Amino acid sequence: MTITPTKLEDDYFKEYKKLGGKKNRKEYDILLDIFIDHTLEIYVYGDTSKHESRSKAWNAVIKEAKITNKELILIFESVDNVTSYT
């Protein structure tokens, strides 16, 4: 099954590239999915059922995605600059 990115995801990727991101679209989409999976509940809704703090969610993304803190900041900012994430 192929998932077609939404316009919003297109905008996130464009912002990521504008910020200096080096990943291609496929890599970015994978990282974005991991980011949202770990952070959405705690960052947006304050729900601590998956992670007890934002920092633990943040670190879980770094661990699962195998990326640096710098790369994660780019991903976060690519979302937050387009649609306020927090």
N, CA and C atoms as an extended XYZ file, in Angstrom:
258
Properties=species:S:1:pos:R:3:atomname:S:1:resname:S:1:resid:I:1 pbc="F F F"
N         0.843       -1.176        0.000 N   MET     1
C         0.000        0.000        0.000 CA  MET     1
C         0.890        1.242        0.000 C   MET     1
N         0.625        2.154       -0.877 N   THR     2
C         1.374        3.396       -0.953 CA  THR     2
C         0.550        4.509       -0.333 C   THR     2
N         1.185        5.249        0.564 N   ILE     3
C         0.511        6.369        1.211 CA  ILE     3
C         0.937        7.650        0.501 C   ILE     3
N        -0.026        8.424        0.070 N   THR     4
C         0.265        9.688       -0.591 CA  THR     4
C         0.401       10.771        0.471 C   THR     4
N         1.529       11.468        0.470 N   PRO     5
C         1.701       12.538        1.456 CA  PRO     5
C         0.651       13.629        1.283 C   PRO     5
N         0.277       14.216        2.395 N   THR     6
C        -0.689       15.315        2.361 CA  THR     6
C         0.032       16.620        2.029 C   THR     6
N        -0.719       17.633        1.713 N   LYS     7
C        -0.150       18.956        1.463 CA  LYS     7
C         0.633       19.438        2.674 C   LYS     7
N         0.121       19.161        3.852 N   LEU     8
C         0.797       19.569        5.071 CA  LEU     8
C         2.173       18.911        5.174 C   LEU     8
N         2.256       17.632        4.885 N   GLU     9
C         3.548       16.942        4.912 CA  GLU     9
C         4.489       17.508        3.852 C   GLU     9
N         3.936       17.903        2.715 N   ASP    10
C         4.749       18.562        1.686 CA  ASP    10
C         5.332       19.861        2.240 C   ASP    10
N         4.497       20.627        2.939 N   ASP    11
C         4.948       21.886        3.529 CA  ASP    11
C         6.006       21.645        4.604 C   ASP    11
N         5.826       20.608        5.411 N   TYR    12
C         6.833       20.268        6.433 CA  TYR    12
C         8.176       19.959        5.767 C   TYR    12
N         8.133       19.172        4.697 N   PHE    13
C         9.371       18.794        4.023 CA  PHE    13
C        10.045       20.016        3.400 C   PHE    13
N         9.267       20.880        2.784 N   LYS    14
C         9.833       22.107        2.201 CA  LYS    14
C        10.503       22.949        3.280 C   LYS    14
N         9.875       23.041        4.437 N   GLU    15
C        10.452       23.805        5.548 CA  GLU    15
C        11.731       23.134        6.048 C   GLU    15
N        11.715       21.814        6.137 N   TYR    16
C        12.907       21.058        6.555 CA  TYR    16
C        14.085       21.367        5.633 C   TYR    16
N        13.842       21.356        4.339 N   LYS    17
C        14.907       21.663        3.372 CA  LYS    17
C        15.361       23.110        3.508 C   LYS    17
N        14.411       24.022        3.721 N   LYS    18
C        14.725       25.439        3.894 CA  LYS    18
C        15.614       25.650        5.126 C   LYS    18
N        15.397       24.827        6.148 N   LEU    19
C        16.187       24.911        7.374 CA  LEU    19
C        17.571       24.265        7.233 C   LEU    19
N        17.814       23.622        6.094 N   GLY    20
C        19.115       23.007        5.860 CA  GLY    20
C        19.143       21.500        5.987 C   GLY    20
N        17.985       20.881        6.103 N   GLY    21
C        17.914       19.424        6.223 CA  GLY    21
C        18.476       18.734        4.994 C   GLY    21
N        19.175       17.632        5.218 N   LYS    22
C        19.863       16.914        4.141 CA  LYS    22
C        19.186       15.603        3.730 C   LYS    22
N        18.219       15.145        4.496 N   LYS    23
C        17.558       13.873        4.175 CA  LYS    23
C        16.679       14.037        2.936 C   LYS    23
N        16.506       12.921        2.202 N   ASN    24
C        15.574       12.956        1.074 CA  ASN    24
C        14.144       12.780        1.598 C   ASN    24
N        13.192       12.890        0.721 N   ARG    25
C        11.785       12.858        1.140 CA  ARG    25
C        11.419       11.550        1.827 C   ARG    25
N        11.870       10.443        1.295 N   LYS    26
C        11.535        9.142        1.888 CA  LYS    26
C        12.109        9.038        3.304 C   LYS    26
N        13.362        9.428        3.472 N   GLU    27
C        14.000        9.393        4.794 CA  GLU    27
C        13.287       10.338        5.756 C   GLU    27
N        12.962       11.531        5.269 N   TYR    28
C        12.280       12.510        6.107 CA  TYR    28
C        10.927       11.975        6.572 C   TYR    28
N        10.160       11.384        5.667 N   ASP    29
C         8.832       10.873        6.027 CA  ASP    29
C         8.932        9.805        7.115 C   ASP    29
N         9.936        8.946        7.036 N   ILE    30
C        10.142        7.917        8.063 CA  ILE    30
C        10.450        8.570        9.404 C   ILE    30
N        11.348        9.549        9.384 N   LEU    31
C        11.719       10.241       10.622 CA  LEU    31
C        10.539       11.028       11.192 C   LEU    31
N         9.765       11.650       10.322 N   LEU    32
C         8.590       12.394       10.768 CA  LEU    32
C         7.589       11.462       11.447 C   LEU    32
N         7.378       10.297       10.883 N   ASP    33
C         6.458        9.325       11.491 CA  ASP    33
C         6.932        8.924       12.888 C   ASP    33
N         8.223        8.670       13.033 N   ILE    34
C         8.781        8.308       14.342 CA  ILE    34
C         8.605        9.469       15.316 C   ILE    34
N         8.912       10.677       14.850 N   PHE    35
C         8.776       11.873       15.684 CA  PHE    35
C         7.343       12.021       16.193 C   PHE    35
N         6.395       11.946       15.298 N   ILE    36
C         4.990       12.131       15.682 CA  ILE    36
C         4.529       11.001       16.598 C   ILE    36
N         4.956        9.782       16.302 N   ASP    37
C         4.564        8.638       17.134 CA  ASP    37
C         4.979        8.835       18.591 C   ASP    37
N         6.162        9.350       18.806 N   HIS    38
C         6.663        9.498       20.178 CA  HIS    38
C         6.273       10.799       20.859 C   HIS    38
N         5.984       11.839       20.099 N   THR    39
C         5.816       13.149       20.728 CA  THR    39
C         4.399       13.727       20.709 C   THR    39
N         3.564       13.281       19.812 N   LEU    40
C         2.248       13.919       19.657 CA  LEU    40
C         1.466       13.984       20.971 C   LEU    40
N         1.313       12.866       21.638 N   GLU    41
C         0.472       12.830       22.843 CA  GLU    41
C         1.001       13.756       23.934 C   GLU    41
N         2.298       13.698       24.199 N   ILE    42
C         2.867       14.486       25.295 CA  ILE    42
C         3.024       15.956       24.923 C   ILE    42
N         3.443       16.245       23.702 N   TYR    43
C         3.686       17.635       23.298 CA  TYR    43
C         2.398       18.397       23.043 C   TYR    43
N         1.448       17.756       22.383 N   VAL    44
C         0.241       18.457       21.966 CA  VAL    44
C        -0.871       18.360       23.010 C   VAL    44
N        -1.043       17.172       23.591 N   TYR    45
C        -2.170       16.947       24.488 CA  TYR    45
C        -1.791       16.838       25.961 C   TYR    45
N        -0.489       16.790       26.262 N   GLY    46
C        -0.062       16.636       27.645 CA  GLY    46
C        -0.316       15.249       28.205 C   GLY    46
N        -0.569       14.298       27.334 N   ASP    47
C        -0.870       12.918       27.721 CA  ASP    47
C         0.440       12.182       28.013 C   ASP    47
N         0.581       11.698       29.228 N   THR    48
C         1.815       11.013       29.637 CA  THR    48
C         1.694        9.495       29.603 C   THR    48
N         0.720        8.967       28.903 N   SER    49
C         0.548        7.513       28.894 CA  SER    49
C         1.669        6.794       28.138 C   SER    49
N         2.259        7.411       27.146 N   LYS    50
C         3.333        6.765       26.384 CA  LYS    50
C         4.704        7.147       26.942 C   LYS    50
N         4.903        8.412       27.225 N   HIS    51
C         6.157        8.919       27.794 CA  HIS    51
C         5.812        9.837       28.950 C   HIS    51
N         6.559        9.729       30.034 N   GLU    52
C         6.224       10.525       31.218 CA  GLU    52
C         6.692       11.975       31.137 C   GLU    52
N         7.530       12.281       30.158 N   SER    53
C         7.968       13.668       29.993 CA  SER    53
C         8.318       13.930       28.532 C   SER    53
N         8.382       15.207       28.189 N   ARG    54
C         8.779       15.587       26.837 CA  ARG    54
C        10.212       15.154       26.549 C   ARG    54
N        11.075       15.278       27.535 N   SER    55
C        12.477       14.902       27.306 CA  SER    55
C        12.621       13.405       27.059 C   SER    55
N        11.824       12.598       27.733 N   LYS    56
C        11.880       11.148       27.481 CA  LYS    56
C        11.341       10.821       26.089 C   LYS    56
N        10.312       11.528       25.657 N   ALA    57
C         9.787       11.337       24.306 CA  ALA    57
C        10.841       11.743       23.280 C   ALA    57
N        11.476       12.879       23.514 N   TRP    58
C        12.520       13.396       22.626 CA  TRP    58
C        13.644       12.368       22.480 C   TRP    58
N        14.107       11.849       23.624 N   ASN    59
C        15.191       10.862       23.610 CA  ASN    59
C        14.773        9.557       22.939 C   ASN    59
N        13.514        9.192       23.067 N   ALA    60
C        13.007        7.984       22.409 CA  ALA    60
C        13.063        8.137       20.888 C   ALA    60
N        12.779        9.331       20.400 N   VAL    61
C        12.868        9.593       18.955 CA  VAL    61
C        14.315        9.426       18.499 C   VAL    61
N        15.241       10.042       19.208 N   ILE    62
C        16.654        9.952       18.846 CA  ILE    62
C        17.094        8.497       18.808 C   ILE    62
N        16.695        7.739       19.803 N   LYS    63
C        17.090        6.325       19.885 CA  LYS    63
C        16.492        5.497       18.747 C   LYS    63
N        15.184        5.608       18.538 N   GLU    64
C        14.540        4.792       17.499 CA  GLU    64
C        14.975        5.208       16.102 C   GLU    64
N        15.060        6.501       15.865 N   ALA    65
C        15.392        7.000       14.530 CA  ALA    65
C        16.893        6.946       14.237 C   ALA    65
N        17.689        6.787       15.298 N   LYS    66
C        19.154        6.756       15.152 CA  LYS    66
C        19.654        8.036       14.480 C   LYS    66
N        19.220        9.168       15.054 N   ILE    67
C        19.616       10.475       14.540 CA  ILE    67
C        20.221       11.297       15.670 C   ILE    67
N        20.855       12.373       15.294 N   THR    68
C        21.437       13.279       16.276 CA  THR    68
C        20.378       14.234       16.810 C   THR    68
N        20.710       14.866       17.916 N   ASN    69
C        19.834       15.896       18.471 CA  ASN    69
C        19.642       17.026       17.461 C   ASN    69
N        20.717       17.374       16.749 N   LYS    70
C        20.646       18.445       15.743 CA  LYS    70
C        19.629       18.113       14.647 C   LYS    70
N        19.637       16.858       14.184 N   GLU    71
C        18.687       16.442       13.148 CA  GLU    71
C        17.263       16.472       13.689 C   GLU    71
N        17.082       16.061       14.918 N   LEU    72
C        15.748       16.074       15.509 CA  LEU    72
C        15.236       17.502       15.662 C   LEU    72
N        16.104       18.413       15.984 N   ILE    73
C        15.699       19.823       16.064 CA  ILE    73
C        15.191       20.297       14.703 C   ILE    73
N        15.853       19.907       13.629 N   LEU    74
C        15.392       20.276       12.284 CA  LEU    74
C        13.992       19.721       12.010 C   LEU    74
N        13.775       18.470       12.385 N   ILE    75
C        12.472       17.853       12.163 CA  ILE    75
C        11.409       18.565       12.988 C   ILE    75
N        11.707       18.797       14.260 N   PHE    76
C        10.756       19.509       15.112 CA  PHE    76
C        10.428       20.886       14.538 C   PHE    76
N        11.455       21.641       14.179 N   GLU    77
C        11.231       22.988       13.658 CA  GLU    77
C        10.500       22.982       12.322 C   GLU    77
N        10.713       21.936       11.518 N   SER    78
C        10.019       21.858       10.238 CA  SER    78
C         8.514       21.735       10.439 C   SER    78
N         8.113       21.083       11.514 N   VAL    79
C         6.696       20.953       11.844 CA  VAL    79
C         6.213       22.213       12.568 C   VAL    79
N         6.952       22.610       13.580 N   ASP    80
C         6.534       23.728       14.435 CA  ASP    80
C         6.449       25.038       13.679 C   ASP    80
N         7.328       25.237       12.693 N   ASN    81
C         7.295       26.480       11.915 CA  ASN    81
C         6.093       26.551       10.981 C   ASN    81
N         5.569       25.403       10.584 N   VAL    82
C         4.433       25.367        9.648 CA  VAL    82
C         3.115       25.337       10.417 C   VAL    82
N         3.021       24.467       11.398 N   THR    83
C         1.835       24.364       12.239 CA  THR    83
C         2.302       24.234       13.676 C   THR    83
N         2.099       25.219       14.469 N   SER    84
C         2.590       25.229       15.840 CA  SER    84
C         2.324       23.894       16.508 C   SER    84
N         3.416       23.230       16.925 N   TYR    85
C         3.313       21.865       17.458 CA  TYR    85
C         3.085       21.822       18.956 C   TYR    85
N         3.496       22.884       19.639 N   THR    86
C         3.387       22.820       21.100 CA  THR    86
C         2.459       23.898       21.625 C   THR    86
